[in-house]
Amino acid sequence: MRIPSPRAFRRARTPDVPLEVRLEVPPVAESPGPEVIAWARGLVKVYGSGQTAVRALDGVDVDFGRAEMTAIMGPSGSGKSTLMHCMAGLDSVTSGNVTVDGEVVSRMRERALTTLRRTRLGFVFQAFNLVPTLTAEENITLPLDIARRPVDREYFDSVVDAVGLRDRLGHRPSELSGGQQQRVACARALVARPAVVFADEPTGNLDSRSSAEVLGFLRHSVDELGQSVVMVTHDPTAASYAHRVLFLADGRLVGELRSPTPAKILAALGQLTGATTKAGPATEADADTAGPGSERVAGTGS
Amino acid sequence: MLRVALRGIRAHSVQFALSVLAVLLGVSFVAGTFSLRAMLSDTFGAIISTTVQGDAYLRGAEESASAPQIGQERGSRTRIPLGLAETVRSVDGVSLALPELGGPIVLVGADGTAVANGQAPSFGTGLDPRDPGATVVAGRLPAAAGEVALESATAQTSGLAVGDETKAVIAGVVTPVVVVGEVDLGAPSAGATLVFIDPATAQELYAPDGLVSSIVVYADEGVSEKDLVTSLSSALTAAGADVGPAGAQAVTGDQARAEATASVNDVLGFIGTFLLVFAGISLFVGAFIIANTFAMSVRQRQREFALLRAVGASPRQVFVSVIAQAAVVGLVGSALGLLAGIGLVAVLRAVLARMGMDLSGGIPIEPETVAISIATGTVVSIVAAAVPARRAAVIPPVEAMRDDVATEDRSLRVRAAAGSVSLVGGILAVFLATDDRVTSAGTWLGVGAAATLVGILLLAPAMVRVALAILAGPFVAMFRPLGRLARGNVTRNPRRTANTASALLVGMALVGATTVLAATAQASTRTIVESESTADFIVQSATRDVPPDAVAAITALGSVGRADVMSFAAAQVSGPDHSQPTGTTLAGITDGAFGATLDVVVIEGSVADLPGGVAVQRSTADAQGWAVGDILTVTTDTMTVELPVRAVIDSRILPAPLVLPASTLAELVPDVQRSINAVLVNAADGVDEETLRGDLTAAVAPFVVLSVQTNEELATSLADQVDRILVILYALLGLSIVIAVLGIVNTLALAVIERTREIGLLRAVGLGRVQLAGTITIESVLTALFGTVVGVTVGVALASALPFVFDDVGLSTLAVPWPQVIGMVVLAVVVGILAALWPGARAARLPVLQAIAQE
């Protein structure tokens, strides 16, 4: 596969650039259908206790589509990383329900979570993605090796070719560029055919060219291989590769965009920042009155 | 800056705790050694001041010809007539003059066996009622033959009380005795068995020829020691007793005490040096841990140092702050080590007291001990931290501000080159040592071994990759993917792995060498005994001396065909060129023993016509250039004879350069100065071995300490002795292995902290807790294996040179005890697993998310 250049990508998908976007949170079903690979209901995550308690997630109801790339955006401290960590079983939830590929993650013990992570989930982090002592190939097959599952050579080859790392397989991470390292991480996340790939700022440390390669590859895995991807990012260009962008503010889901473009995303973010400065941080009272799915971003009507 | 340094210690207390522990262990050994020495010195000081109480002593005017006789104090000077006591009693200022009558004794305790505390000696002493040194605490002093009094501690160990009847072998004579009293000497006995008999019996048994080693003189009130000696000396001259073979001289009590103290300190100095070697090893090993801790903590805190640099700290200040931390670690570790060392000695003292060896009451804490311990620990810490501190100081602020910590891989080339030079030099020196033509081979071997070890230590980082690629093979194949992860971890920083393993490497090299040395000694002894002794039975004594009465009893047995006596004495010998005589040991062998009970290799001449001549050991003959036909001049205290060399032999069972017929030796050396080491017995015709054994055992039973053994049994019992010494060595070396384990724990714990993010990543992609702990365990085992395999290889290889170097002192048969060597490798695996327990658990407990999110 040839990785599409970012320009080609954008040209194909951005005929109209509205300056005002309507952000709303569509209602979610009680029990989602097969088109949803992962979901959360009433997800609350509180760090600390008493006076110093921080509600990082404040009653989030969200669906992530199967064979879809979903981006999670929001200002710093909005809870976007926490949401991803809770979805991926990396962090425990205070209350609420998280289900991934039919498994109730929020009720799992550590051992089950470990198994879930190595068999059903793929991860791409911002940095420190690779084990420095292993070669690129060994890093890619690491989750399979850990799970003692055989490597599907054919699929491995197709993934490796897709990320364009064929001639780099024997190299150590220190011998690879930042972009190559992230592509190895993507290949690792995909090679075990996980139900969902979680990517936390996968391009946070990359230049625009490398970013485009990595994002193009993630999108390709969704379009061509039917992979489901959830990505946290603060970069509108990165988010524009997704099918759908979710916006978080103060621990709550405040809107979503389908078929986003960088311009639309920027506009939405602009409204969000404006809104949050006006409304101030969320309080307990707000959380109580906010019915799930019924909320609109303040000022979206104007 | 100092505050920053101290806060740093508090913030990273876990890492520093392990360094403190390493210093503690090393220093406790140093402090323990010194305070043990001080305690022993006090004990023997007390013994000397209570037993050497005289104001003046009369003793032989000359050093005895038998002076070099190892391990036997008596006869270090010529002996004097005991009648001199009578002569000087009338001298002005003399209140009392008593001949010192003493010698070996075997006391049979309440349980029917000989009373003995390990290797501590047994002394029988004639106690004159006028002697002011002893206080009777129970009963009375012995007044007639067959009566004995016991020193308090001896009474306790023996289980005998006043009124009990038992037996004693006094100067080789079995005597039924009754305990009539208990005597307190006012000083600890240090384990020695002390028995007192009446002076008349003592004179009869211990001075049959009327000669004694010394006479103690007490002065009248108000007479100074100096004046007393002056009047004694003139009295001796007047009596003409100051010249001749039995000439006497007078010395002050102070001088006698000073000489006794000096000779005790010589022995204690040797023990101290021996223990200090092990203390040095443990500190050396501990230094690796300290260096590693600081290297890793400096790496981790690079940003902290960069920040300090950025806000204006000079490199010098950063350097000093790291060194200050090392000094604190060193001081705290040393202080605790000092306490631990004193505790160690207290425990040792309690154990010895339980075994019947009472030592001085308190453990003296001398200022020197404190100073040396604290200084050693602190200096070692500071020196070990100097290199990491320098690295911390020269970090450019920008460099360390970067996101990921740069892995600076300084070139190992210089270190490897130095290591190669040292290694090659060391090996050459060892080869040189194995060459027969080289003098002082032992020194060459020692220097060569040290250089080889240092070379290996320097080369270790360069060996890590290759060595671990091989060692890790089975693990990589067996534990996928854990083995590969572990291999990556141990090879990613070769310097660190090598430093961590070095501690174990040194310990294991020593253990390996010791094991081979012991096995070689055992195998050599066995070969010697079995090839050179053709006797059916060998009779020996636990006190080394076989009493002449016992020899007589054996010879008298009808079932005995031959009973050949092997006796030893010291003399001065000079060659045919009448050069300066040298002290040497003479072995006396019953005529006709060669070919009957002994079978030695004869290089030249013949041992058949030995009477009237001597046989010379090959090593001596080679060194002196003596050959068959040469005339040797042999001088003893009593006479000088000229003897022709009749044969050059090569024998290890006769540990003496010159071998004479027993009859000749008996003429040359008086009975008391000659010791019978063994009796070789052959059965009479038609007597089977079991009958002979029964007869022999019955014949020697009254002498309590004699054993009857076949060659096979003798070899085994000698091997057991080696094993017993080995246990002590292993215990001492065990300490360095304990420190080495701490080093691995330390490195792993720090590595876990350093790799927190990577661990988080692995956990995120599905590595289970057990798998993570498994990875760390394999890593630990690999490090331990590396140290052990390299260490054991070096140790075994170096020790294998021993038989080539020390062939002439009886180490002739190389034996590598493979089961023990394999055992050490297994031990390494166990050590690795143990060392990984805590760091592994720590890593497994890291919350995944926190690990990922960690800065």
Interface residues (C-beta under 8 A of the other chain):
Chain A: H85 A88 L90 D91 E110 R111 T114 T115 R117 R118 T119 L121 F123 F125 A127 F128 N129 L130 V131 P132 T133 L134 E138 T141 L142 P143 D145 I146 A147 R148 S174 R188
Chain B: D403 D404 T407 R480 P481 R484 L485 R487 G488 N489 T491 R492 R757 E758 G760 L761 L762 R763 A764 V765 G766 L767 G768 R769 Q771 V848 L849 I852
